[in-house]
Amino acid sequence: MLLDASASGLFPIAPTPFTPDGKIDEGSLDTLIARYLAAGATGVTVLGIMGEAPKLEPEESLAITARFIAGFGRLPVIVGVSAPGLAAMRWLARAAIDKGAAGVMIAPPPALRTDDQITGYYRQAIEAIGADIPFVIQDYPLTLTVQMTPKVIRQIVEENPSCVMLKHEDWPGLEKISALRAFQKEGSMRPISILTGNGGLFLDFEMERGADGAMTGYAFPEMLGEVVKLQKAGERDKAHDLFDAHLPLMRYEQQQGVGLAVRKYVMMKRGFIASDAQRKPGSALSATARAEVDYLLSRLARHDPRAAI
């Protein structure tokens, strides 16, 4: 099943589990898949920035992709294929689709600065991978340093019919969601799915601005999925109450440089993965930082029993 503009709900960004010696932990891949499905995932994204994709060999990337496709069955698997060169992007995109992936995610390279450079890059990327592959725009200026205005995103969408989704990670970015939905309402942009990232840090209001769901890797994916469902059901206060309880831990996880270490540590404690190891070069939490996370978990457990680890 190929990805289309109707995609919604919870698409966790999967970390890549490693053993302490840097090998891919295949057992934890299976556990991770099972836990995501139990959390109510409606799809999944692999080989994203937090998936340590640049540290993987091409064959490893494809093997991880195939394992998630098999584990998720008929649910869509999106594969991050961003690469410095279009040849590598094409290889992984075509190989992933051949394995059964639903679509691919493409981030702009950091060197792009002007609107023409950004739109031109996406034209070239789609020419390289093929217009038959549905793709997701990854808009993440905090890390990628590429600023995409709503008009630029609209142009990419209108010029490339295979664009079906935006992964929205601008910060602040609520007005951008509103602008894109206004384009759609006035008929100047066709409908696309908008899923949001940034560790879920703004999911509460992003849903109210017109997002269709979450595509991020916060260590409690169940909460993300529940906030999405509550907002869609009009249960605004319940959604914010649940979200607010998790906000201190989400904030801690969003620290630049150690965010993945925090996420993997919590996921290890929750039994999603066996080890919080990162493939080198990578960061690790100090004893003080681990104690701080443990404290935040103990406070969260007063409101959400899933944090009682």
Secondary structure, 3 states (H helix, E strand, C coil): CCCCCCCCEECCECCCCECCCCCECHHHHHHHHHHHHHCCCCCEEECCHHHCHHHCCHHHHHHHHHHHHHHHCCCCEEEECCCCCHHHHHHHHHHHHHHCCCEEEECCCCCCCCHHHHHHHHHHHHHHHCCCCCEEEEECHHHHCCCCCHHHHHHHHHHCCCEEEEEECCCCCHHHHHHHHHHHHHCCCCCCEEEECHHHCCHHHHHHHCCCEECCCCCCHHHHHHHHHHHHCCCHHHHHHHHHHHHHHHHHHCCCCCHHHHHHHHHHHCCCCCCCCCCCCCCCCCHHHHHHHHHHHHHHCCCCHHHCC
